[in-house]
Amino acid sequence: MTIQLHNAGKRYNRDWIFRNLNYTFQCGKHYAITGPNGSGKSTLLQVLSGAVSVNEGSCSHSLKNAAISPEKIFSYTSLCAPYLELVEEFTLTEFLTFHQSFKPFVGGMTVNAVIDAVHLAHARHKKINEYSSGMKQRVKLAQCILSDTPLVLLDEPCTNLDTAGIELYNQLIKTYCSGRLAVVSSNDIAEYGFCEEVLDITRFK
Ligand SMILES: Nc1ncnc2c1ncn2[C@@H]1O[C@H](COP(=O)(O)OP(=O)(O)OP(=O)(O)O)[C@@H](O)[C@H]1O
């Protein structure tokens, strides 16, 4: 996946969040979007996900030089973000089985293998609404990083994780993100230390 922003600008009401953004997110590379609270990191990530459109300029997605139409972007994209809800009435096994029915896992991984990869085997039959916040974050990471998509978007991915959880996150990135375009919105080097490129959103005000 390659994403090209050409003179891209996004505003909410009268406030421009970013403007004149010319940037190419190259296939297979890893990027961080940094900037203070409220500067527009999550907004840019939502634009990259195709969920939010720009107000001026363009944001175009392509795969192996073939353009992806805006309504298809979601099927090539995985997103982990604090504002995304899990289906908490489901057990983990039910939730991942449901998820797999429309987005398969990398390398044909089974639901049980995905659960093992984030060390939640002991809780596989527990309803997600009974999980701790760190356990829920591991579910979000599994759902995002282990889905077989060329684009991985991570918004504050280590939210609620302890030291072991952060180590797990880094291991998942190393094992499953090579060759995929990954973009992390964060100000924490522990979350984006693996990225080759850092984009400071405040440059585009
Ligand atoms: N749906 C919306 N409607 C109106 N304004 C919005 C909306 N979403 C975000 N904003 C505004 O856009 C600006 C950028 O918000 P955004 O969440 O992208 O920042 P951020 O850099 O990710 O912040 P943080 O580090 O706090 O997560 C903020 O001023 C916010 O109030």
The ligand as a Tripos MOL2 file, in Angstrom:
@<TRIPOS>MOLECULE
LIG
   31    33     1     0     0
SMALL
NO_CHARGES

@<TRIPOS>ATOM
      1 N1        -15.1450   15.1370   15.0500 N.pl3     1 LIG1
      2 C1        -14.5720   16.3130   15.3600 C.ar      1 LIG1
      3 N2        -15.2880   17.4480   15.2820 N.ar      1 LIG1
      4 C2        -14.7220   18.6410   15.5660 C.ar      1 LIG1
      5 N3        -13.4410   18.8020   15.9600 N.ar      1 LIG1
      6 C3        -12.6980   17.6970   16.0490 C.ar      1 LIG1
      7 C4        -13.2050   16.4050   15.7740 C.ar      1 LIG1
      8 N4        -12.2200   15.4950   15.9540 N.ar      1 LIG1
      9 C5        -11.1360   16.1980   16.3550 C.ar      1 LIG1
     10 N5        -11.4200   17.5170   16.4020 N.ar      1 LIG1
     11 C6        -10.4780   18.5890   16.7570 C.3       1 LIG1
     12 O1         -9.3360   18.4510   15.9090 O.3       1 LIG1
     13 C7         -8.1570   18.7740   16.6340 C.3       1 LIG1
     14 C8         -7.1600   17.6300   16.4790 C.3       1 LIG1
     15 O2         -7.6450   16.4910   17.2110 O.3       1 LIG1
     16 P1         -6.8950   15.0960   17.1640 P.3       1 LIG1
     17 O3         -7.6810   14.1540   18.0000 O.co2     1 LIG1
     18 O4         -6.6120   14.7440   15.7680 O.co2     1 LIG1
     19 O5         -5.5050   15.4730   17.8880 O.3       1 LIG1
     20 P2         -4.3400   14.5450   18.4300 P.3       1 LIG1
     21 O6         -3.0540   15.1870   18.0070 O.co2     1 LIG1
     22 O7         -4.5670   13.1460   18.0330 O.co2     1 LIG1
     23 O8         -4.5330   14.7170   20.0000 O.3       1 LIG1
     24 P3         -4.1520   13.7820   21.2580 P.3       1 LIG1
     25 O9         -2.6360   13.7680   21.3400 O.co2     1 LIG1
     26 O10        -4.7690   14.5150   22.3980 O.co2     1 LIG1
     27 O11        -4.7440   12.4240   21.0130 O.co2     1 LIG1
     28 C9         -8.5690   19.0870   18.0660 C.3       1 LIG1
     29 O12        -8.6580   20.4650   18.2220 O.3       1 LIG1
     30 C10        -9.9420   18.4600   18.1730 C.3       1 LIG1
     31 O13       -10.7610   19.1750   19.0740 O.3       1 LIG1
@<TRIPOS>BOND
     1     1     2 1
     2     2     3 ar
     3     2     7 ar
     4     3     4 ar
     5     4     5 ar
     6     5     6 ar
     7     6     7 ar
     8     6    10 ar
     9     7     8 ar
    10     8     9 ar
    11     9    10 ar
    12    10    11 1
    13    11    12 1
    14    11    30 1
    15    12    13 1
    16    13    14 1
    17    13    28 1
    18    14    15 1
    19    15    16 1
    20    16    17 2
    21    16    18 1
    22    16    19 1
    23    19    20 1
    24    20    21 2
    25    20    22 1
    26    20    23 1
    27    23    24 1
    28    24    25 2
    29    24    26 1
    30    24    27 1
    31    28    29 1
    32    28    30 1
    33    30    31 1
@<TRIPOS>SUBSTRUCTURE
     1 LIG1         1 GROUP 0 **** ****
